[in-house]
Amino acid sequence: MKLVVYLYLSMVVLGVQAWPTVKRSFELYPPPPTNVHTISDCMHVASEPGDYIFKKSAPSSSSTSSQPLGVLNREAATLLELEAGAEAEIAAAAAAAAAEAALDVCGLYVIGEPDTIVEITMKHYDVNCETGGLMAFVDGWELNGEYFPGIKDHHRPLEDRVFEFCNNYKHWPRISNKKFFRSSQNAALLQYRIPARGSFVANVRFHKITQPCNVLVQDTAAVYKMANYGHARNCTLSALFPASISLANLRIGGKIVRAQQKVNYDCNMFTDRLEIGGSAGLDAGAMELASAVCGASNEPGPEQAIFCGVTNVRLLSTGRYQNQVAVVVRKADEQDLDIATLMCAL
Ligand SMILES: *[C@@H]1O[C@H](CO)[C@@H](O)[C@H](O)[C@H]1NC(C)=O
């Protein structure tokens, strides 16, 4: 017993002695450096703040056979200019190769918490326009030519959502290298096409906002609050997986619709409604509808499963009413087949 007490006491003493050291070392060390991430995949999804680094080196001089496509094409093009029209076949081949290289677009897909927007600062970039290099900031995500938020859903036209840039080394004076972008929702994309050598460092930060509208779902199980805050606006929640959806805390539509204190799942006739459905791609404008909901209820509603590549929940508001709903999203699997309300064609 004595031994145990002694041990206990010495631990306490040691613990007390250890404290000042810990505290001092904590004070001595500078704050941790910014998180640094190396981009390795062509489609790289990022949800953490920090610096994202991409670097593509020039091939070493020993392996001259593996020259980058862009350079070869340019040489071919120059050759053809000299012997104008002589070798049309090579021209066609070079054009095809150039088209193939152009397809090689990669992206840093940034996603934050639902109530955030994304800020990207280009700390550095060396992407030569001349060799076919190009970068673009996209306010949202783009996949296979489809956008989130959908083109019709965004308050900015597409031209204003995509900002392209590269280094024009022929231009003098050289313009400032630093660039700064902000998205309108929790999703943003930095696209890049670097056929020859090149590099960039993009700093990613997230900022809280108070009235989120379009939200890209990050978690495979979470509750999302959707509301119009009295505005005339359409907001979409998109999950990039088949999902089971249920609703709680629902208030959508005018007094008459809400009076019954129940959820109405057949509200196509009403201007203010919640649409639940799915689509094959990112564009929620092309979604198939499973149900259109309005009314009022505090009870959590039944679950329904949407078996599509993308699950969408859209809140349509005219601005006449204060609409709100809590959407419970969970990834759907085979066990949810009996609660399926929509199966998209594969
Ligand atoms: C919301 O969507 C509906 C139906 O697609 C459309 O008629 C309406 O103009 C949209 N409202 C806003 C504010 O974009």
The ligand as an SDF file (V2000), in Angstrom:
LIG
                    3D

 14 14  0  0  0  0  0  0  0  0999 V2000
  -35.7140   28.9440  -59.7140 C   0  0  0  0  0  0  0  0  0  0  0  0
  -36.0630   27.8410  -60.5380 O   0  0  0  0  0  0  0  0  0  0  0  0
  -37.3040   27.9610  -61.1780 C   0  0  0  0  0  0  0  0  0  0  0  0
  -37.6210   26.6370  -61.8540 C   0  0  0  0  0  0  0  0  0  0  0  0
  -36.5040   26.0940  -62.4810 O   0  0  0  0  0  0  0  0  0  0  0  0
  -37.2460   29.1420  -62.1450 C   0  0  0  0  0  0  0  0  0  0  0  0
  -38.4880   29.2960  -62.7850 O   0  0  0  0  0  0  0  0  0  0  0  0
  -36.9120   30.4070  -61.3590 C   0  0  0  0  0  0  0  0  0  0  0  0
  -36.7470   31.4840  -62.2310 O   0  0  0  0  0  0  0  0  0  0  0  0
  -35.6420   30.2280  -60.5400 C   0  0  0  0  0  0  0  0  0  0  0  0
  -35.4530   31.3450  -59.6470 N   0  0  0  0  0  0  0  0  0  0  0  0
  -34.3200   31.9990  -59.5190 C   0  0  0  0  0  0  0  0  0  0  0  0
  -34.3140   33.1170  -58.5380 C   0  0  0  0  0  0  0  0  0  0  0  0
  -33.3420   31.7270  -60.1820 O   0  0  0  0  0  0  0  0  0  0  0  0
  1  2  1  0
  1 10  1  0
  2  3  1  0
  3  4  1  0
  3  6  1  0
  4  5  1  0
  6  7  1  0
  6  8  1  0
  8  9  1  0
  8 10  1  0
 10 11  1  0
 11 12  1  0
 12 13  1  0
 12 14  2  0
M  END
$$$$
